[in-house]
Amino acid sequence: MERGAVVPVTQDERRKVIPLATRAALASVAMACFLLLLKGFAAWSTGSVAMLGSLADTALDLLASLVTLYGVRLAATPADHDHRFGHGKAEALAALFQVMLITASAVGIAWRAILAFGDPQPTTGAEFGIGVSVIAIAATVFLLAYQRKIIRQTGSVAILADNVHYQSDVLLNGSVIVALVLDQYVGWSGADPIFGIVIALWLAWGAFQASSNAIDQLMDKEWPEDFRAQFLDVAARQPGIRGIHDFRTRRSGSHDFAQFHMEVARDLTVEHAHDIVEAVERNLRTAFPKVEVLIHLDPEGHVDTDNPLVEADVTPHWFGKRV
């Protein structure tokens, strides 16, 4: 049987990630509830299609935030017998659900705006609608800053999708302000439905962007090249390594997985070779605490397969100096 060595993510490291992502999701839910009540009253008071579109988006924000909360909590569940690699992809599924909601919102807003062209209705209470939008923008900017801080610390794809969604809210509320000003102060009655269509197109574009990261995770896309290079730089610094090949990576939720074949001299004892593997594990655990690593040990020059997708030695510029 082939031998492998696994670098697990410790429970202490998981505890640092889980509460942060959960708190960000809770903050998103709280913000959506606040904005839903505020915009609901504003849409009823002003009769603005743009404000109605913003209200519809906020209602879907609340549902999306609830799904995000469930997704990050499920993703944080430790690995079990049926899910040996954990539940991290629950975040990607939550993100895709958000994409579907954003798309549905865009279609609904566009349809309502098109109907408004045929039967334009005057808007009222511009001052109140503008005030509500300014409050919504300020609150959303605060939430975005908090979410970005959490994303930098956890790499959560669900929170990232939520962040993309709320970025569109800033533009939505800004559009509402412009539409109300043009409609009530400039007298351009067609401004409101036009901005409704612009908002719908922006939401559709945001949905397309938000889907890319989630799909990449579900399809086990490789890490970016710069991150792969950083990882290999740490792994290859250990004395005794003669080469690294078949390097594969993927991401699941806020955790990463990497596996590679590591070559050592053919005349080493099993004990000595194992010591080299453990030293590499320690170095990688220190530099990349959220990465689970599987290392397979090979004698130098061993060819495992003729599969063209299997990478040859990925670190020649390190090992060429040692020969």
C-alpha positions as CSV (number, residue, x, y, z in Angstrom):
1,M,0.0,0.0,0.0
2,E,1.3,3.5,-0.9
3,R,2.2,5.6,2.1
4,G,1.0,9.2,2.5
5,A,1.3,11.8,5.1
6,V,-1.6,14.2,6.0
7,V,-1.2,17.7,7.5
8,P,-4.6,18.3,9.3
9,V,-6.1,21.7,10.1
10,T,-6.2,21.8,13.9
11,Q,-9.4,22.4,15.9
12,D,-8.0,25.7,17.3
13,E,-7.5,26.9,13.7
14,R,-11.1,26.0,12.8
15,R,-12.4,27.8,15.8
16,K,-10.7,31.0,14.6
17,V,-12.4,30.8,11.2
18,I,-15.9,29.6,12.1
19,P,-17.0,32.5,14.4
20,L,-15.7,35.2,12.1
21,A,-17.6,33.9,9.1
22,T,-20.7,33.3,11.2
23,R,-20.6,36.8,12.7
24,A,-20.3,38.3,9.2
25,A,-23.3,36.4,8.0
26,L,-25.3,37.5,11.1
27,A,-24.4,41.1,10.5
28,S,-25.6,40.7,6.9
29,V,-29.0,39.3,8.1
30,A,-29.4,42.2,10.6
31,M,-28.6,44.8,8.0
32,A,-31.0,43.2,5.5
33,C,-33.8,43.3,8.1
34,F,-33.2,47.0,8.9
35,L,-33.0,48.0,5.2
36,L,-36.1,46.0,4.3
37,L,-38.3,47.9,6.8
38,L,-36.8,51.2,5.9
39,K,-37.1,50.8,2.1
40,G,-40.6,49.2,2.4
41,F,-42.0,52.4,3.9
42,A,-40.1,54.5,1.4
43,A,-41.4,52.6,-1.6
44,W,-44.9,52.9,-0.3
45,S,-44.5,56.7,0.3
46,T,-42.8,57.6,-2.9
47,G,-44.2,55.2,-5.5
48,S,-40.8,55.0,-7.2
49,V,-40.0,52.1,-9.4
50,A,-36.3,52.5,-8.7
51,M,-37.1,52.4,-4.9
52,L,-39.4,49.4,-5.5
53,G,-36.5,47.7,-7.3
54,S,-34.2,48.5,-4.4
55,L,-36.8,47.1,-2.0
56,A,-37.1,43.9,-4.0
57,D,-33.3,43.5,-4.0
58,T,-33.2,44.0,-0.2
59,A,-35.9,41.4,0.3
60,L,-33.8,38.9,-1.7
61,D,-30.8,40.1,0.3
62,L,-32.4,38.9,3.5
63,L,-33.2,35.5,2.0
64,A,-29.7,35.3,0.5
65,S,-28.1,36.3,3.9
66,L,-30.1,33.6,5.7
67,V,-28.9,31.0,3.2
68,T,-25.3,32.4,3.6
69,L,-25.6,32.0,7.4
70,Y,-26.7,28.4,7.0
71,G,-24.0,27.8,4.4
72,V,-21.1,29.1,6.5
73,R,-22.4,27.2,9.6
74,L,-22.7,24.0,7.7
75,A,-19.3,24.5,6.0
76,A,-17.8,24.9,9.5
77,T,-19.1,21.5,10.6
78,P,-16.1,19.1,11.1
79,A,-15.5,16.3,8.7
80,D,-17.4,13.1,9.4
81,H,-17.6,9.5,8.2
82,D,-19.6,10.5,5.1
83,H,-17.8,13.7,4.3
84,R,-14.1,13.0,4.9
85,F,-13.0,16.3,3.3
86,G,-15.4,18.3,5.4
87,H,-18.4,20.4,4.4
88,G,-16.7,23.4,2.9
89,K,-18.5,23.3,-0.4
90,A,-21.7,24.2,1.3
91,E,-20.4,27.8,1.0
92,A,-20.2,27.4,-2.8
93,L,-23.8,26.1,-2.9
94,A,-25.0,29.0,-0.7
95,A,-23.2,31.4,-3.1
96,L,-24.9,29.8,-6.1
97,F,-28.3,30.2,-4.4
98,Q,-27.5,33.9,-4.0
99,V,-26.8,34.1,-7.7
100,M,-30.2,32.6,-8.5
101,L,-31.9,35.1,-6.3
102,I,-30.0,38.0,-7.8
103,T,-30.9,36.9,-11.3
104,A,-34.6,36.6,-10.3
105,S,-34.5,40.0,-8.8
106,A,-33.0,41.5,-12.0
107,V,-35.7,39.9,-14.2
108,G,-38.5,41.2,-11.9
109,I,-37.2,44.7,-11.7
110,A,-36.7,44.9,-15.5
111,W,-40.2,43.7,-16.1
112,R,-41.7,46.2,-13.7
113,A,-39.7,49.0,-15.3
114,I,-40.8,48.1,-18.8
115,L,-44.5,48.2,-17.7
116,A,-43.8,51.6,-16.2
117,F,-42.9,53.0,-19.6
118,G,-46.4,52.2,-20.9
119,D,-48.2,53.5,-17.8
120,P,-45.9,56.0,-16.1
121,Q,-46.9,56.9,-12.5
122,P,-45.5,60.1,-10.8
123,T,-43.3,59.7,-7.8
124,T,-43.8,61.7,-4.6
125,G,-41.8,62.5,-1.5
126,A,-38.4,62.8,-3.1
127,E,-36.8,64.2,0.0
128,F,-37.9,61.2,2.1
129,G,-36.8,58.7,-0.6
130,I,-33.4,60.4,-1.0
131,G,-32.9,60.4,2.8
132,V,-33.7,56.7,3.0
133,S,-31.3,55.9,0.2
134,V,-28.5,57.9,1.9
135,I,-29.0,56.0,5.1
136,A,-29.0,52.7,3.2
137,I,-25.8,53.6,1.4
138,A,-24.0,54.5,4.7
139,A,-25.2,51.3,6.4
140,T,-24.2,49.2,3.5
141,V,-20.7,50.7,3.2
142,F,-20.2,49.9,6.8
143,L,-21.3,46.3,6.3
144,L,-19.0,46.0,3.2
145,A,-16.0,47.1,5.1
146,Y,-16.7,44.6,7.8
147,Q,-17.3,41.7,5.3
148,R,-14.0,42.5,3.5
149,K,-12.1,42.2,6.7
150,I,-13.6,38.8,7.4
151,I,-13.0,37.7,3.8
152,R,-9.3,38.6,4.2
153,Q,-9.1,36.5,7.3
154,T,-11.2,33.5,6.3
155,G,-11.4,33.4,2.5
156,S,-15.1,32.5,2.8
157,V,-16.6,32.2,-0.7
158,A,-20.1,32.6,0.7
159,I,-19.3,35.8,2.4
160,L,-17.5,36.9,-0.8
161,A,-20.7,36.4,-2.8
162,D,-22.7,38.2,-0.2
163,N,-20.2,41.1,-0.4
164,V,-20.6,41.3,-4.2
165,H,-24.3,41.4,-3.7
166,Y,-24.2,44.2,-1.2
167,Q,-21.8,46.1,-3.5
168,S,-24.6,46.3,-6.0
169,D,-26.8,47.8,-3.2
170,V,-24.6,50.9,-3.1
171,L,-25.2,51.5,-6.8
172,L,-28.9,50.6,-6.4
173,N,-29.4,53.3,-3.8
174,G,-27.4,55.8,-5.6
175,S,-29.5,55.2,-8.7
176,V,-32.7,55.7,-6.6
177,I,-31.4,59.1,-5.6
178,V,-30.6,60.2,-9.1
179,A,-33.9,58.8,-10.4
180,L,-36.0,60.7,-7.8
181,V,-34.1,64.0,-8.4
182,L,-34.5,63.7,-12.2
183,D,-38.2,62.8,-11.9
184,Q,-39.4,65.3,-9.4
185,Y,-36.9,68.2,-9.7
186,V,-35.9,68.1,-13.4
187,G,-39.3,66.8,-14.7
188,W,-37.9,63.8,-16.6
189,S,-40.7,61.3,-16.0
190,G,-38.9,58.5,-17.9
191,A,-35.9,58.6,-15.5
192,D,-37.4,56.3,-12.9
193,P,-38.1,53.3,-15.2
194,I,-34.8,53.8,-17.1
195,F,-32.9,53.6,-13.9
196,G,-34.9,50.5,-13.0
197,I,-33.7,48.8,-16.1
198,V,-30.1,49.9,-15.4
199,I,-30.4,48.4,-12.0
200,A,-31.7,45.2,-13.4
201,L,-28.7,45.0,-15.8
202,W,-26.3,45.7,-13.0
203,L,-27.8,43.0,-10.9
204,A,-27.5,40.5,-13.8
205,W,-23.8,41.4,-14.3
206,G,-23.2,41.0,-10.5
207,A,-24.9,37.6,-10.6
208,F,-22.5,36.5,-13.4
209,Q,-19.5,37.7,-11.4
210,A,-20.6,36.1,-8.1
211,S,-21.1,32.7,-9.7
212,S,-17.5,32.4,-10.9
213,N,-15.8,31.8,-7.6
214,A,-18.5,29.3,-6.4
215,I,-18.3,27.3,-9.7
216,D,-14.5,27.3,-9.5
217,Q,-14.8,25.6,-6.0
218,L,-17.4,23.1,-7.1
219,M,-15.2,22.2,-10.1
220,D,-12.1,21.9,-8.0
221,K,-10.2,24.6,-9.9
222,E,-6.5,24.8,-9.2
223,W,-5.1,27.6,-7.0
224,P,-3.8,30.8,-8.6
225,E,-0.3,30.4,-10.0
226,D,1.2,32.9,-7.5
227,F,-0.2,31.0,-4.5
228,R,1.0,27.7,-5.9
229,A,4.5,29.2,-6.3
230,Q,4.5,30.4,-2.6
231,F,3.4,27.0,-1.4
232,L,6.1,25.2,-3.4
233,D,8.7,27.6,-2.3
234,V,8.1,26.6,1.4
235,A,7.9,22.9,0.6
236,A,11.1,22.8,-1.5
237,R,13.3,24.5,1.0
238,Q,13.6,21.3,3.1
239,P,17.0,19.6,2.7
240,G,16.9,16.1,1.4
241,I,14.1,16.7,-1.2
242,R,15.2,15.7,-4.8
243,G,12.0,16.8,-6.6
244,I,8.3,17.4,-6.4
245,H,5.8,16.3,-9.0
246,D,2.1,15.7,-9.6
247,F,1.2,18.8,-7.5
248,R,-2.6,19.2,-7.3
249,T,-4.6,21.8,-5.4
250,R,-8.2,22.7,-4.7
251,R,-10.3,24.9,-2.4
252,S,-13.4,24.0,-0.3
253,G,-15.1,26.8,1.6
254,S,-12.4,28.6,3.7
255,H,-10.0,25.6,3.6
256,D,-7.5,24.5,0.9
257,F,-6.2,21.1,0.0
258,A,-2.9,20.2,-1.7
259,Q,-1.3,17.0,-2.6
260,F,2.0,16.1,-4.3
261,H,4.6,13.4,-4.8
262,M,8.0,14.2,-3.1
263,E,11.2,12.5,-4.3
264,V,14.1,11.6,-2.0
265,A,17.3,9.7,-2.6
266,R,16.8,6.0,-3.3
267,D,19.3,4.8,-0.7
268,L,17.6,6.5,2.3
269,T,16.1,4.4,5.1
270,V,12.4,4.5,5.7
271,E,13.0,6.3,8.9
272,H,15.2,9.0,7.4
273,A,12.7,9.6,4.5
274,H,9.8,9.9,7.0
275,D,11.8,12.5,9.0
276,I,12.1,14.6,5.8
277,V,8.3,14.3,5.2
278,E,7.5,15.4,8.7
279,A,9.9,18.4,8.4
280,V,8.0,19.5,5.2
281,E,4.7,19.0,7.0
282,R,5.8,21.3,9.9
283,N,7.0,24.0,7.6
284,L,3.8,24.0,5.5
285,R,1.6,23.9,8.6
286,T,3.4,27.0,9.9
287,A,3.2,28.9,6.7
288,F,-0.3,27.7,5.5
289,P,-2.3,26.7,8.6
290,K,-5.6,26.4,6.6
291,V,-4.2,24.0,4.0
292,E,-4.6,20.2,4.4
293,V,-1.7,18.5,2.7
294,L,-1.3,14.9,1.4
295,I,2.4,14.0,0.6
296,H,3.3,10.8,-1.3
297,L,6.9,9.6,-1.0
298,D,8.8,8.4,-4.1
299,P,12.4,7.4,-4.8
300,E,14.2,9.8,-7.0
301,G,13.5,9.4,-10.7
302,H,10.4,7.2,-10.2
303,V,7.7,7.5,-12.9
304,D,4.2,7.0,-11.5
305,T,2.1,7.2,-14.7
306,D,2.0,8.2,-18.3
307,N,-1.1,10.4,-17.7
308,P,-0.4,13.7,-19.6
309,L,-2.1,15.7,-16.9
310,V,0.3,14.6,-14.2
311,E,2.9,17.4,-13.8
312,A,6.6,16.5,-14.0
313,D,9.0,18.1,-11.6
314,V,7.5,21.5,-10.7
315,T,10.5,22.8,-8.9
316,P,13.6,22.5,-11.2
317,H,15.0,25.9,-10.4
318,W,15.4,24.9,-6.8
319,F,16.7,21.3,-7.2
320,G,19.0,22.0,-10.1
321,K,21.3,23.9,-7.8
322,R,21.7,20.9,-5.5
323,V,22.7,18.2,-8.0
